Amino acid sequence: MAARIVQLTRNAMQSGKARAGQWVLEFESARPKTPDPLTGWAGGAETQTQVRLSFATLEEAQAYAAKNGIAAHVVPAPQPKLKLQAYADNFR
């Protein structure tokens, strides 16, 4: 059973910072998703991929994975891309 640990970032569509900075442990799928013959939706028989566990710190998430024998790897958060420009640049 493999999992990844990621840090939540602030949602770009909202100004609040409610759960930004929390760490989430997500289980990875061992099998590829297959399309459903009736609806065409992609899905699988694994329910572990639906489980998301939240932790306050990275150390808590790693300790939980180690205690339960889960092979987890940490995915670094992407660096924010800032585009600084002046209002006058809109008229060039």
Backbone torsions as a table, in degrees:
resi	resn	phi	psi	omega
1	MET	NA	119.3	-178.9
2	ALA	-110.9	151.6	179.8
3	ALA	-146.6	164.1	174.7
4	ARG	-126.1	147.9	179.2
5	ILE	-114.5	121.0	-179.0
6	VAL	-127.2	153.8	177.1
7	GLN	-99.5	130.1	179.2
8	LEU	-71.1	142.2	177.1
9	THR	-111.4	168.6	179.9
10	ARG	-68.8	139.4	177.9
11	ASN	-70.0	131.4	-178.1
12	ALA	-70.1	-19.2	-177.2
13	MET	-89.6	-5.6	-179.1
14	GLN	-131.1	152.9	-178.1
15	SER	-90.7	-14.1	-177.7
16	GLY	-74.7	160.0	179.8
17	LYS	-121.7	38.9	-169.9
18	ALA	-57.0	-59.0	-175.9
19	ARG	-111.3	16.4	177.7
20	ALA	-66.7	134.0	-179.8
21	GLY	99.8	-12.4	176.6
22	GLN	-72.7	155.4	178.0
23	TRP	-107.4	137.2	-176.7
24	VAL	-123.5	132.8	175.0
25	LEU	-102.1	119.1	-179.3
26	GLU	-119.0	135.4	178.8
27	PHE	-82.9	143.1	179.7
28	GLU	-96.8	150.6	-179.2
29	SER	-80.2	136.2	178.3
30	ALA	-87.1	-22.7	-179.0
31	ARG	-118.1	149.2	177.3
32	PRO	-70.8	151.8	177.7
33	LYS	-74.9	143.8	-179.8
34	THR	-117.2	147.2	178.7
35	PRO	-74.2	141.0	176.7
36	ASP	-73.9	132.0	-176.7
37	PRO	-65.9	-27.4	-176.8
38	LEU	-84.4	-48.9	-174.5
39	THR	-100.5	-23.2	-177.8
40	GLY	84.9	0.9	179.2
41	TRP	-74.3	146.7	177.7
42	ALA	-82.2	135.0	-179.3
43	GLY	-163.0	176.9	179.5
44	GLY	-154.2	177.3	-177.4
45	ALA	-92.8	-1.9	-178.1
46	GLU	-86.9	125.9	176.9
47	THR	-96.3	-9.9	179.1
48	GLN	-64.0	-28.4	-178.5
49	THR	-69.5	-13.9	178.8
50	GLN	-86.3	-9.1	-176.3
51	VAL	-87.4	127.1	175.1
52	ARG	-130.2	119.1	-179.7
53	LEU	-106.3	130.9	-178.9
54	SER	-101.7	142.4	179.2
55	PHE	-136.7	152.4	-179.3
56	ALA	-76.4	-34.3	-177.3
57	THR	-131.2	162.1	177.1
58	LEU	-65.2	-38.1	-178.4
59	GLU	-63.5	-38.2	177.7
60	GLU	-63.4	-42.3	-179.9
61	ALA	-65.8	-42.3	179.0
62	GLN	-67.7	-37.8	178.2
63	ALA	-65.3	-40.1	178.3
64	TYR	-63.1	-43.6	-179.7
65	ALA	-65.0	-41.7	179.9
66	ALA	-67.2	-40.6	-178.7
67	LYS	-64.4	-36.4	-176.4
68	ASN	-98.4	7.9	176.6
69	GLY	69.4	35.6	-179.9
70	ILE	-100.7	126.3	177.4
71	ALA	-79.8	100.6	-175.7
72	ALA	-114.5	143.5	174.2
73	HIS	-125.1	148.7	-176.3
74	VAL	-91.9	128.0	176.1
75	VAL	-100.2	118.7	-178.6
76	PRO	-67.5	147.0	178.6
77	ALA	-71.1	141.4	178.6
78	PRO	-68.5	146.6	178.2
79	GLN	-74.6	135.2	179.8
80	PRO	-67.3	139.9	179.5
81	LYS	-100.1	112.4	-179.8
82	LEU	-102.2	129.6	175.8
83	LYS	-113.0	99.9	-179.0
84	LEU	-90.8	126.0	176.6
85	GLN	-149.7	156.6	178.7
86	ALA	-88.0	159.7	179.0
87	TYR	-60.9	-33.8	-178.4
88	ALA	-67.7	-22.3	179.2
89	ASP	-65.8	-19.6	178.9
90	ASN	-69.2	-16.4	-175.2
91	PHE	-110.7	17.5	178.1
92	ARG	-81.3	NA	NA
